């Protein structure tokens, strides 16, 4: 059980506090409710660009990292299609340093041409290195627009292409910041050995005077139901062919999410899952194969992916895969196998909850979804799942007419 306190400042900043007496460290986590799905289709990659810009200097602080490092701390951030998350870990006695830094960049960035140029080049190089210049790197640049036709999940967090980042102007950047990076669009979590009164005082001191802004009302296009199989094949300089079967699944808090999560663990286990057993160990069609879910806030994807063995074809794999999926749909999982899956999940969660940073990030994320209480109740959603429900879900989910398949073929 993770106990926490919740309060909200008058400017709309939601604050969570989790007391942990057993640590000399503190965590400050700030989650902004903005991700790639909130971008203009003609100006993608902005959320990820801001992940970098937020370290490039703010209104009163020229260098974010130097004061934090002097205080014995470290920081980092990540961006997804749904959120942008920043975190600082430092000795508890230096909590004020992290609150000072985070509040100043929430107040306003420096918005200097130098900072924009520097961070833009960093993002462009990352685009090239991670997505364009390594084997299979651009798979999601092709899979997303294949699986999504309307929803902004159709582009990756890095953006559609480099040019949209190259063309970003100072006015574009400033407008995106003021729209999304303000107290009413953020959730702050503090973890450490403090008392609530102290935390309230320090948060009010550093964040209380940041002006309130009108929250952006998110109006995303609805993704139409997929009723026809989609296939895209591209050629790249890769050693062997790779494949990505993508099936639409439900939103993050839907029953579909929890069923899909368990199902992916069951069939995609690298040593015992039916995909490995039938297609890799017995038929030797693939050198690796697994299943996983994207876990998006909105409608996500259930992925079956892997790599072909040399001299095996996509046609051979496809011919063998669908009968395996039919086996999954036609036979219930045993109750003992289901219990093992749930036990494994419970153990993984207990291990994850040991980390202070994980607790802070999870509290913020669940508060964004609905309420931070989910951090303590979500395991019940899994424990209520039955083998009959899983079988029915496999029938509904793994429908070929709802599948988008990307194949990457060696040149």
Residue, then its C-alpha position, 0 to 999 in steps of 0.5 A: x500500500x502506497x500512502x499519499x496526500x493530495x492537495x491543489x494550489x489555487x493556480x490549478x497545480x495538483x500536488x501529491x506527497x508520499x512520505x518515506x521515512x526510510x530514505x535520506x533522498x527525495x524525488x521531485x516528479x513533474x508530469x505535464x499532460x502533453x504528448x505527441x498526440x497534442x501536436x499540430x499534424x504539420x508541426x510534430x515532434x514539438x513535445x519531444x523537442x520541449x523535453x530538451x528545451x526544458x533543460x536549456x535554461x529558464x527565466x531566472x536560471x541559465x543552466x538547469x543542471x549545474x545547481x542540481x549537480x552542486x546539490x548532489x542531484x540528478x535529473x532526466x525526462x521522457x516524452x511519450x505520445x501521451x505525457x511529458x515527465x521530468x524528475x529530479x533525485x537528490x538528498x532530502x536536505x536539498x529539496x528546495x533546489x529541485x523545487x526552485x528549478x522546476x518552478x522556474x521552468x514552469x514559470x517560463x523558459x528562456x526562449x533564446x535563439x541559441x537554446x532553440x538552435x542547440x536543442x533542435x540540432x540535438x533532436x535532429x541528430x537523435x532522429x537520424x541516429x535512432x530512427x534513420x541510421x540503425x537497422x529497423x529504426x524507422x519501423x514505428x514511423x511506418x507502423x503507426x500511420x498504417x495502424x492509425x488513420x485519424x488519431x494523432x497516434x499515427x505519428x511517433x513521438x520524435x515526429x513525422x520527419x526532420x523538416x518539421x523540427x527544422x522549420x520550428x520558429x521561436x513563435x511556434x515554440x513559445x505558443x506551444x509552451x504557453x498552451x501546455x506547460x503551466x500549473x493547471x496542466x501539471x501534476x507534481x509529486x514529492x517523495x521523501x522523509x518530510x511532513x505534510x505541512x513542510x511540503x505544503x509550505x515549500x510548494x506554495x512558496x515556489x509554485x504558488x505565484x505562477x499565474x493560472x492559465x486556461x486549460x486546453x480542451x483536448x479534442x482529438x479525432x476519433x479513430x474509425x473502426x478497422x474492418x480490413x486487413x492492412x499490409x505494408x512492406x518496405x525494404x531496408x539494409x537489414x540482416x533479416x526480415x522483421x515483422x510487426x502484427x498490430x491489433x487495436x486494443x482498448x484505452x488504458x483504463x478499459x477492461x481490454x487493456x488488462x485482458x490484453x496485458x495478460x494475454x500478451x504475457x501468456x502468448x509472448x513469453x520468450x521461452x514458454x509462450x505458444x508463439x515461441x513454442x510453435x513458430x520458433x522452437x518447432x517450425x524454426x521460422x523465426x529467430x525471435x518472436x514476442x508479444x507486447x502492448x503499447x499501453x496508450x491512454x487512448x486506443x492502443x496496440x497489441x503487437x506480435x513482432x519478431x525476426x525471420x530465420x534466414x531463408x524463411x519467408x514472410x508468406x511461410x510465417x503468415x501461413x503458420x501464424x494464423x493457425x496458432x492464433x486460432x489455437x489461442x482463440x479455441x482453447x482456454x488458458x488453464x486456471x493454474x497458468x492464469x494464476x502464475x501470470x497474476x503472481x508474476x505481475x504482482x511480484x513485478x509490481x512489488x519490486x517496482x514499488x520499492x523504487x522511490x522514483x517509480x512510486x513518484x512517477x506512478x502516482x502522477x500517471x495514475x492521477x492523470x488517468x483518473x486518481x492516484x488511488x489506482x496505484x493501490x487498486x489496479x492489481x484487483x483488476x487483474x485478479x478478477x480476470x477469468x480464463x473465459x474472459x481471456x479466451x473471448x478477448x483473444x477472439x475479439x482482439x486477434x481478428x485478421x480484419x483488425x490487423x495492420x502488418x508491417x514487414x521489413x524486408x532486406x534489400 
